[in-house]
């Protein structure tokens, strides 16, 4: 029997939704130790997935794409919600696809599995989190290939973005606050891309400047204050500003996290999950629990390695 434990991820921001450079998308993110998806898998006469109903179809489709005509029985032991900004869809597909690949001796890479399963058409952060972990930077796609501003679910046939950087993230505390609803996805998400893009080139340049001259040096130098200021700045420019504009509850949570002592706070992907990078995790968790009892609060840290695959 095979056991696979995946990380989750914060998607900090997409970088270029202007396209004049000849490339589009690109992004940065942080791999998280919790929450996680954990499955067991073994050969079977057909594809069977037991457990979380939100993830069963995604896992079934991934198995069938990787090993057509082969059977795998998967039991989902741990999971987290879909469409909350933490990347469960990609992690579920890669976990199931990896299980099928290993059980039938194919030894496919996460990138190859993502291509088969139709993942990574916008962001390469989820694939990088599964494969390597840490802080991640991907290089987006050629605009001549992708041809439009689209979310991953509508970018079928587009190769996953190249991973440009995987760097160990400092042992800073991270607090997640997850409101009890879904972020943007499917046709609503596609409509947002169509309505908001292309964004002005000067905003893309500002985001690039923050990443290159603030975020990356702060990680290398382990400068929490500088990193937090850069995360705060990211929320107010580029595509991230537009994403947050659609999530008033997330904006309120970000404000409260900063007031409670977060060095930096932001929204992951299209939300609704917000995160705080902090040396005061208990203060922030207590404040959110008191003011927003409907939210799920998770204290975690970055994970500087990818998914775990073990045999039992």
C-alpha positions as CSV (number, residue, x, y, z in Angstrom):
1,X,0.0,0.0,0.0
2,X,1.1,3.5,-0.8
3,X,0.7,6.5,1.5
4,X,1.0,10.1,0.2
5,X,0.9,13.3,2.2
6,X,0.7,16.6,0.3
7,X,1.3,20.1,1.5
8,X,-1.0,23.1,0.9
9,X,0.1,26.5,-0.4
10,X,-0.4,30.2,-0.1
11,X,-0.6,31.8,-3.6
12,X,0.7,35.3,-2.8
13,X,0.0,36.9,-6.2
14,X,0.0,36.5,-9.9
15,X,2.7,38.7,-11.4
16,X,1.9,39.7,-15.0
17,X,-1.7,40.0,-16.3
18,X,-0.8,42.6,-18.8
19,X,1.0,40.5,-21.4
20,X,3.0,43.1,-23.2
21,X,6.3,41.4,-22.2
22,X,5.3,38.4,-24.3
23,X,4.5,36.3,-21.1
24,X,1.5,36.1,-18.9
25,X,0.7,34.9,-15.4
26,X,3.8,34.1,-13.3
27,X,3.4,33.9,-9.5
28,X,4.9,33.6,-6.1
29,X,3.8,31.4,-3.2
30,X,4.7,29.6,0.1
31,X,4.3,25.9,0.7
32,X,2.5,25.1,3.9
33,X,2.8,22.1,6.3
34,X,-0.8,22.3,7.3
35,X,-3.5,21.8,6.2
36,X,-2.7,18.7,4.1
37,X,-4.2,16.0,2.0
38,X,-3.3,12.4,3.0
39,X,-4.3,9.3,1.0
40,X,-3.6,5.6,0.9
41,X,-3.7,3.8,-2.4
42,X,-3.4,0.3,-3.8
43,X,-4.1,-1.5,-7.1
44,X,-7.7,-2.5,-7.8
45,X,-9.9,-3.7,-10.6
46,X,-11.2,-0.2,-11.2
47,X,-10.8,3.3,-10.0
48,X,-12.4,3.8,-6.6
49,X,-12.0,6.9,-4.4
50,X,-13.4,6.9,-0.9
51,X,-13.6,9.9,1.4
52,X,-14.1,13.7,0.9
53,X,-16.8,14.1,-1.8
54,X,-15.3,17.4,-2.9
55,X,-12.1,15.7,-4.1
56,X,-13.2,12.3,-5.3
57,X,-14.0,13.2,-8.9
58,X,-10.7,15.2,-9.2
59,X,-8.7,12.2,-7.9
60,X,-10.6,9.7,-10.1
61,X,-10.0,11.8,-13.2
62,X,-6.3,12.1,-12.4
63,X,-5.9,8.3,-12.0
64,X,-7.7,7.7,-15.3
65,X,-5.6,10.3,-17.1
66,X,-2.3,8.9,-15.8
67,X,-3.1,5.2,-16.1
68,X,-6.0,4.7,-18.5
69,X,-7.7,1.3,-18.1
70,X,-5.9,0.6,-14.8
71,X,-7.6,0.4,-11.4
72,X,-6.6,2.2,-8.2
73,X,-8.4,2.2,-4.9
74,X,-7.8,5.5,-2.9
75,X,-8.9,6.3,0.6
76,X,-8.7,10.0,1.5
77,X,-7.5,10.1,5.1
78,X,-7.1,13.8,5.5
79,X,-8.2,16.7,3.4
80,X,-9.2,20.4,3.3
81,X,-11.9,22.3,1.5
82,X,-11.9,23.0,-2.2
83,X,-12.0,26.6,-3.6
84,X,-10.7,28.4,-0.5
85,X,-7.4,29.6,-2.0
86,X,-5.1,26.9,-0.6
87,X,-4.7,24.7,-3.7
88,X,-6.5,21.5,-2.8
89,X,-7.5,20.8,-6.4
90,X,-3.9,20.6,-7.7
91,X,-2.7,18.7,-4.6
92,X,-5.5,16.2,-4.9
93,X,-4.9,15.6,-8.6
94,X,-1.1,15.2,-8.1
95,X,-1.5,12.9,-5.1
96,X,-3.9,10.6,-7.0
97,X,-1.8,10.8,-10.2
98,X,1.4,10.0,-8.3
99,X,-0.3,7.0,-6.6
100,X,-1.4,5.6,-10.0
101,X,2.0,6.3,-11.5
102,X,4.0,4.6,-8.7
103,X,1.7,1.6,-8.4
104,X,2.0,0.8,-12.1
105,X,5.8,1.5,-12.3
106,X,5.6,4.6,-14.5
107,X,7.6,6.9,-12.2
108,X,6.2,10.1,-13.7
109,X,7.3,13.5,-12.5
110,X,4.8,15.9,-10.8
111,X,5.0,18.1,-13.9
112,X,4.2,15.2,-16.2
113,X,1.3,14.2,-14.0
114,X,0.0,17.8,-14.0
115,X,0.0,17.8,-17.8
116,X,-2.0,14.6,-18.0
117,X,-4.4,15.9,-15.3
118,X,-4.8,19.3,-16.9
119,X,-3.3,21.3,-14.0
120,X,-0.9,24.3,-14.0
121,X,-2.4,26.3,-16.9
122,X,-2.2,29.5,-14.9
123,X,-0.1,29.0,-11.8
124,X,2.9,26.7,-11.3
125,X,3.0,27.2,-7.5
126,X,0.9,24.1,-6.6
127,X,3.1,21.8,-8.7
128,X,6.2,23.4,-7.2
129,X,4.8,22.9,-3.7
130,X,4.1,19.2,-4.4
131,X,7.5,18.6,-5.9
132,X,9.9,20.8,-3.9
133,X,8.3,23.0,-1.2
134,X,9.5,26.2,0.2
135,X,9.1,29.7,-1.3
136,X,8.3,29.4,-5.0
137,X,8.5,31.6,-8.0
138,X,7.2,30.6,-11.4
139,X,7.7,32.1,-14.8
140,X,4.3,32.1,-16.3
141,X,3.5,31.3,-20.0
142,X,4.2,32.6,-23.4
143,X,1.3,34.8,-24.4
144,X,1.7,33.4,-28.0
145,X,0.8,30.0,-26.6
146,X,-1.8,30.8,-24.0
147,X,-3.4,33.6,-26.1
148,X,-5.7,34.9,-23.3
149,X,-6.1,35.8,-19.7
150,X,-7.7,32.7,-18.2
151,X,-7.7,30.7,-14.9
152,X,-6.3,27.2,-14.8
153,X,-9.7,25.5,-15.2
154,X,-10.1,27.2,-18.7
155,X,-6.4,26.8,-19.7
156,X,-6.5,23.2,-20.9
157,X,-3.6,22.2,-23.2
158,X,-1.3,24.9,-21.8
159,X,1.9,23.4,-20.4
160,X,2.6,24.1,-16.7
161,X,4.6,27.2,-15.9
162,X,8.4,26.7,-15.4
163,X,9.5,26.9,-11.8
164,X,12.2,29.5,-11.6
165,X,13.0,29.4,-7.9
166,X,12.5,27.2,-4.8
167,X,14.1,28.6,-1.7
168,X,13.8,27.5,1.9
169,X,11.4,29.8,3.7
170,X,12.3,31.0,7.2
171,X,10.7,29.4,10.3
172,X,8.2,32.2,10.8
173,X,4.8,31.5,12.1
174,X,1.8,31.6,9.7
175,X,-1.8,32.0,10.8
176,X,-4.6,31.1,8.4
177,X,-8.2,32.4,8.8
178,X,-10.7,30.6,6.6
179,X,-14.2,32.1,6.3
180,X,-17.0,29.6,5.7
181,X,-17.6,30.2,2.0
182,X,-15.9,29.6,-1.3
183,X,-13.7,31.9,-3.3
184,X,-14.1,32.6,-7.0
185,X,-14.0,29.6,-9.3
186,X,-15.3,28.2,-12.6
187,X,-17.3,30.7,-14.8
188,X,-17.2,33.4,-12.2
189,X,-13.4,33.2,-12.0
190,X,-13.2,33.3,-15.8
191,X,-15.4,36.3,-15.9
192,X,-13.2,38.2,-13.5
193,X,-10.1,37.5,-15.7
194,X,-12.0,38.7,-18.7
195,X,-13.3,41.8,-17.0
196,X,-10.1,43.0,-15.2
197,X,-7.4,42.1,-17.7
198,X,-5.1,43.4,-19.1
199,X,-4.1,45.4,-16.0
200,X,-1.9,48.5,-16.5
201,X,1.8,47.8,-17.2
202,X,3.0,50.1,-14.5
203,X,1.2,48.0,-11.9
204,X,3.0,44.8,-13.2
205,X,6.3,46.7,-12.9
206,X,5.5,47.7,-9.4
207,X,4.7,44.1,-8.4
208,X,8.0,42.9,-10.0
209,X,9.9,45.6,-8.1
210,X,8.4,44.5,-4.8
211,X,9.2,40.8,-5.5
212,X,12.8,41.4,-6.7
213,X,14.0,44.1,-4.3
214,X,11.9,43.4,-1.2
215,X,10.4,39.9,-0.9
216,X,13.4,37.9,-2.2
217,X,16.1,39.7,-0.2
218,X,13.9,39.6,2.9
219,X,13.7,35.8,2.6
220,X,17.4,35.3,2.1
221,X,18.2,37.7,5.0
222,X,15.4,36.3,7.2
223,X,14.1,39.8,7.7
224,X,10.5,39.4,9.0
225,X,9.7,43.1,9.1
226,X,10.8,43.7,5.6
227,X,9.0,40.6,4.3
228,X,5.8,41.7,6.0
229,X,5.9,45.2,4.6
230,X,6.3,43.7,1.1
231,X,3.4,41.4,1.6
232,X,1.3,44.3,2.7
233,X,2.3,46.3,-0.3
234,X,1.4,43.5,-2.7
235,X,-2.2,43.6,-1.5
236,X,-2.6,47.2,-2.8
237,X,-1.4,46.7,-6.4
238,X,-1.7,44.5,-9.5
239,X,-4.2,41.7,-9.9
240,X,-4.1,41.1,-6.1
241,X,-5.8,44.4,-5.4
242,X,-8.6,43.5,-7.7
243,X,-9.0,40.0,-6.1
244,X,-9.3,41.5,-2.7
245,X,-11.8,44.1,-3.9
246,X,-14.2,41.2,-4.5
247,X,-13.7,39.9,-0.9
248,X,-14.7,42.5,1.7
249,X,-14.6,40.0,4.5
250,X,-11.0,39.1,3.6
251,X,-10.1,42.8,3.6
252,X,-11.5,43.1,7.1
253,X,-9.6,40.0,8.3
254,X,-6.3,41.4,6.8
255,X,-6.8,44.7,8.7
256,X,-7.5,42.9,12.0
257,X,-4.5,40.6,11.6
258,X,-2.2,43.6,11.1
259,X,-3.7,45.4,14.1
260,X,-3.1,42.2,16.2
261,X,0.6,42.3,15.3
262,X,1.2,40.6,12.0
263,X,4.3,41.7,10.2
264,X,2.4,41.2,7.0
265,X,-1.1,39.9,6.0
266,X,-2.8,39.1,2.7
267,X,-5.2,36.9,0.8
268,X,-4.2,33.7,-0.8
269,X,-5.3,33.3,-4.5
270,X,-8.9,34.3,-4.9
271,X,-9.6,33.7,-1.2
272,X,-11.4,33.6,1.0
273,X,-8.4,32.4,3.0
274,X,-6.3,35.1,4.5
275,X,-2.9,34.6,6.1
276,X,-0.6,36.4,8.6
277,X,3.2,36.1,8.7
278,X,4.1,36.8,12.3
279,X,6.1,36.3,15.5
280,X,2.8,36.7,17.5
281,X,0.7,33.8,16.3
282,X,-1.3,33.4,19.5
283,X,-2.3,37.1,19.5
284,X,-3.5,36.9,16.0
285,X,-5.3,33.6,16.3
286,X,-7.1,34.9,19.5
287,X,-8.2,38.1,17.8
288,X,-9.7,36.3,14.8
289,X,-11.4,33.7,16.9
290,X,-12.9,36.4,19.1
291,X,-14.1,38.7,16.3
292,X,-14.9,36.0,13.7
293,X,-16.0,32.8,15.5
294,X,-17.3,31.5,12.1
295,X,-13.7,31.3,10.7
296,X,-11.5,28.3,10.9
297,X,-8.1,29.3,12.3
298,X,-5.0,27.3,11.7
299,X,-1.5,28.0,13.0
300,X,1.2,26.5,10.7
301,X,4.6,27.1,9.2
302,X,6.2,26.8,5.8
303,X,7.2,23.4,4.5
304,X,10.5,23.3,2.8
305,X,10.0,19.9,1.1
306,X,7.4,18.5,-1.2
307,X,4.9,15.7,-0.8
308,X,5.8,12.6,1.2
309,X,5.4,9.2,-0.6
310,X,5.9,6.1,1.6
311,X,5.2,2.4,1.2
312,X,3.5,0.3,3.9
